[in-house]
């Protein structure tokens, strides 16, 4: 069902100049602060709390604006997809039908080439057998034996396709790619196996630098947050 565009209004843009005048001095003060004494360290927490208040204020001012634009964007995407999705799905289904037909024609063409190759193989074997029998009649049994052996193992000749199984069409591009899946993990060679980061993280998180995992480096990083707003 189509959603009327008039149902949504552009949200009011926040007063950026006013907000900037409130935030810029705080940022400048933070940049100019140098912590060289314990008094500086203790006093800096008040500045952290002012940052928390400013962060909260920016959220209060901008969240309705961002949310409004987000809802408008979702509406626009949904409106577009009402018309786009059916035609995209229809195209995919049509391409799938063509693919099925193409594969079947390629199978038929391959089967035809195989039969033609088998006929050539039989004719070559018959010719070698005829020649072998001639040699055998003349008493050249050794040469005849060689030809008899060759007649039994004539290779199947390769017959290249004389034309595509389906006609080429302007703008049509056929791509082929190999795909794979693991059927027996124990048989995969070690050089193709990567460590699983999530498993390593779980052990390191639990055991820290006591984690019994070889080939990795473990270190500890420290961070500080303020409870009112959280890490930013």
C-alpha positions as CSV (number, residue, x, y, z in Angstrom):
1,X,0.0,0.0,0.0
2,X,1.4,3.4,-1.0
3,X,2.2,5.8,1.8
4,X,1.4,9.4,1.1
5,X,4.5,11.6,1.3
6,X,2.5,14.4,2.9
7,X,2.2,12.3,6.1
8,X,5.8,13.1,6.9
9,X,7.2,16.6,7.5
10,X,10.9,17.6,7.5
11,X,11.9,18.0,11.2
12,X,13.1,21.4,12.3
13,X,16.9,21.8,12.0
14,X,18.4,22.5,15.5
15,X,19.9,25.9,16.2
16,X,23.5,25.0,15.4
17,X,24.9,28.4,16.1
18,X,23.5,28.4,19.6
19,X,24.7,24.9,20.3
20,X,28.2,25.6,18.9
21,X,28.5,28.6,21.2
22,X,27.8,26.3,24.2
23,X,30.1,23.5,23.1
24,X,33.1,25.3,21.6
25,X,34.3,26.9,24.9
26,X,34.1,23.5,26.6
27,X,36.2,21.9,23.9
28,X,38.7,24.7,24.0
29,X,39.0,24.4,27.8
30,X,39.6,20.7,27.5
31,X,42.3,21.1,24.9
32,X,44.1,23.8,27.0
33,X,44.0,21.7,30.2
34,X,47.3,20.1,31.1
35,X,47.3,17.6,34.0
36,X,50.6,17.8,35.8
37,X,49.5,17.7,39.4
38,X,47.1,15.9,41.6
39,X,45.0,19.0,41.9
40,X,44.8,19.2,38.1
41,X,43.8,15.6,38.0
42,X,41.0,16.0,40.6
43,X,39.7,19.2,39.1
44,X,39.5,17.7,35.6
45,X,36.7,15.4,36.7
46,X,34.4,18.5,36.9
47,X,35.2,19.1,33.3
48,X,34.4,15.5,32.5
49,X,30.9,16.0,34.1
50,X,30.4,19.1,32.0
51,X,31.2,17.1,28.9
52,X,28.6,14.5,30.0
53,X,26.0,17.2,30.4
54,X,26.9,18.6,26.9
55,X,26.7,15.2,25.3
56,X,23.3,14.7,26.8
57,X,22.2,18.1,25.6
58,X,23.3,17.4,22.1
59,X,21.3,14.2,22.1
60,X,18.2,15.9,23.4
61,X,18.4,18.6,20.7
62,X,19.5,16.4,17.7
63,X,17.8,13.1,18.4
64,X,14.3,14.3,17.3
65,X,15.9,15.7,14.1
66,X,17.8,12.6,13.4
67,X,14.8,10.4,14.2
68,X,12.6,12.4,11.9
69,X,15.0,12.2,9.0
70,X,15.5,8.5,9.6
71,X,11.7,7.9,9.5
72,X,11.5,9.9,6.4
73,X,14.3,7.9,4.8
74,X,12.6,4.6,5.7
75,X,9.4,5.9,4.2
76,X,11.1,6.9,1.0
77,X,12.9,3.5,0.8
78,X,9.7,1.7,1.4
79,X,7.9,3.7,-1.2
80,X,10.6,3.0,-3.8
81,X,10.7,-0.7,-2.9
82,X,7.0,-1.1,-3.5
83,X,7.8,-0.7,-7.2
84,X,11.4,-1.8,-7.3
85,X,11.2,-5.2,-5.6
86,X,8.5,-6.8,-7.8
87,X,10.4,-6.0,-11.0
88,X,13.7,-7.1,-9.5
89,X,12.2,-10.4,-8.4
90,X,10.6,-10.8,-11.8
91,X,13.9,-10.2,-13.5
92,X,15.6,-12.7,-11.3
93,X,13.0,-15.3,-12.0
94,X,13.3,-14.8,-15.7
95,X,17.1,-15.1,-15.5
96,X,16.7,-18.3,-13.6
97,X,14.4,-19.7,-16.3
98,X,17.0,-18.8,-18.9
99,X,19.7,-20.5,-16.8
100,X,17.8,-23.7,-16.6
101,X,17.2,-23.7,-20.3
102,X,20.9,-22.9,-21.0
103,X,22.2,-25.7,-18.7
104,X,19.9,-28.2,-20.4
105,X,21.0,-27.1,-23.9
106,X,24.7,-27.4,-22.8
107,X,24.0,-30.8,-21.4
108,X,22.4,-31.9,-24.7
109,X,25.3,-30.4,-26.7
110,X,27.8,-32.2,-24.5
111,X,26.0,-35.5,-24.9
112,X,25.9,-35.0,-28.6
113,X,29.7,-34.3,-28.7
114,X,30.3,-37.4,-26.5
115,X,28.4,-39.7,-28.8
116,X,30.2,-38.2,-31.8
117,X,33.6,-38.8,-30.0
118,X,32.6,-42.4,-29.2
119,X,31.8,-43.0,-32.9
120,X,35.2,-41.7,-33.9
121,X,36.8,-43.8,-31.2
122,X,35.1,-46.9,-32.5
123,X,36.1,-46.1,-36.1
124,X,39.7,-45.6,-35.0
125,X,39.7,-48.9,-33.1
126,X,38.2,-50.7,-36.1
127,X,40.8,-49.2,-38.4
128,X,43.6,-50.3,-36.1
129,X,42.1,-53.8,-35.9
130,X,41.9,-54.1,-39.7
131,X,45.5,-53.1,-40.0
132,X,46.5,-55.5,-37.3
133,X,44.8,-58.4,-39.1
134,X,46.6,-57.5,-42.3
135,X,49.9,-57.6,-40.5
136,X,48.9,-60.9,-38.8
137,X,48.1,-62.5,-42.2
138,X,51.5,-61.4,-43.5
139,X,53.1,-63.1,-40.5
140,X,54.2,-59.9,-38.7
141,X,52.7,-61.0,-35.4
142,X,54.7,-58.6,-33.3
143,X,53.5,-55.4,-35.1
144,X,50.0,-56.9,-35.3
145,X,50.0,-57.3,-31.5
146,X,51.0,-53.7,-31.0
147,X,48.1,-52.5,-33.2
148,X,45.7,-54.9,-31.4
149,X,46.7,-53.4,-28.1
150,X,46.3,-49.9,-29.4
151,X,42.8,-50.7,-30.7
152,X,41.8,-51.7,-27.2
153,X,42.9,-48.4,-25.7
154,X,42.0,-45.7,-28.3
155,X,41.5,-42.5,-26.3
156,X,38.2,-40.7,-26.6
157,X,38.9,-37.7,-28.9
158,X,38.1,-34.2,-27.6
159,X,35.5,-32.4,-29.7
160,X,35.3,-28.7,-29.1
161,X,31.9,-27.0,-29.3
162,X,31.3,-25.6,-32.8
163,X,28.9,-23.0,-31.4
164,X,27.4,-21.9,-28.1
165,X,24.6,-24.0,-26.8
166,X,22.4,-21.0,-26.7
167,X,22.7,-17.8,-28.9
168,X,24.7,-14.9,-27.6
169,X,22.7,-11.7,-27.0
170,X,24.0,-8.2,-26.8
171,X,24.2,-7.1,-23.1
172,X,24.1,-10.6,-21.8
173,X,27.1,-11.6,-19.7
174,X,27.5,-15.1,-18.4
175,X,29.7,-15.4,-15.3
176,X,30.8,-18.7,-13.7
177,X,32.4,-19.2,-10.3
178,X,33.5,-22.1,-8.2
179,X,31.8,-22.6,-4.8
180,X,32.8,-24.8,-1.9
181,X,31.7,-26.2,1.5
182,X,33.5,-28.3,4.1
183,X,32.3,-31.9,4.3
184,X,35.1,-33.3,6.5
185,X,36.9,-30.7,8.6
186,X,39.5,-33.3,9.9
187,X,40.8,-33.8,6.3
188,X,41.4,-30.1,5.5
189,X,45.1,-29.3,5.5
190,X,46.4,-27.1,8.3
191,X,47.5,-24.3,6.0
192,X,43.9,-23.8,5.0
193,X,42.7,-23.5,8.6
194,X,42.5,-20.1,10.3
195,X,42.2,-19.5,14.1
196,X,38.7,-18.6,15.1
197,X,38.9,-15.0,16.6
198,X,35.8,-15.4,18.7
199,X,37.1,-18.5,20.5
200,X,40.5,-16.9,21.2
201,X,38.7,-13.8,22.5
202,X,36.6,-15.9,24.8
203,X,39.6,-17.6,26.4
204,X,41.7,-14.4,26.6
205,X,38.8,-12.5,28.2
206,X,38.5,-15.2,30.8
207,X,42.1,-15.9,31.5
208,X,44.0,-12.8,30.4
209,X,47.7,-13.2,30.0
210,X,47.4,-16.7,31.5
211,X,45.5,-17.9,28.4
212,X,47.3,-21.1,27.2
213,X,47.2,-20.1,23.5
214,X,50.5,-20.3,21.5
215,X,51.3,-17.9,18.7
216,X,49.5,-14.8,20.0
217,X,50.5,-11.7,22.0
218,X,48.3,-10.7,24.9
219,X,48.3,-7.2,26.5
220,X,45.9,-5.1,28.6
221,X,44.4,-1.8,27.7
222,X,42.9,0.6,30.2
223,X,40.0,2.9,29.7
224,X,37.9,5.2,31.9
225,X,34.3,6.1,31.6
226,X,31.9,8.4,33.4
227,X,28.7,6.6,34.6
228,X,26.3,9.3,33.8
229,X,26.6,9.0,30.0
230,X,29.0,6.2,29.4
231,X,32.0,5.8,27.1
232,X,31.9,8.2,24.2
